[in-house]
């Protein structure tokens, strides 16, 4: 897998770190589940690396979520803000 330069005008944001923490998965365990090196998981979480389509789909499968819940072209708002906004409507 070759690294992809981070796009300046069309970045890809993700919730991998949050989702991994919610599920009490270590980077090593998530890496094992999606068949990559643990350093790759760290690079994805920091935004230093973009996943291939195949890897993105494997990550979504592990989390049991659609692509839109894990990856976005715009920054995610904190999940707590999402929850409070829903309850306040």
Protein Blocks (a to p, Z undefined) as FASTA:
>chain_A
ZZddddfklccddfklmmmmmnopafklmmmmnopafklmmmmmnopaccdfklmmmmmm
mnopafklmgcfbdcddfklmmmmmmmZZ
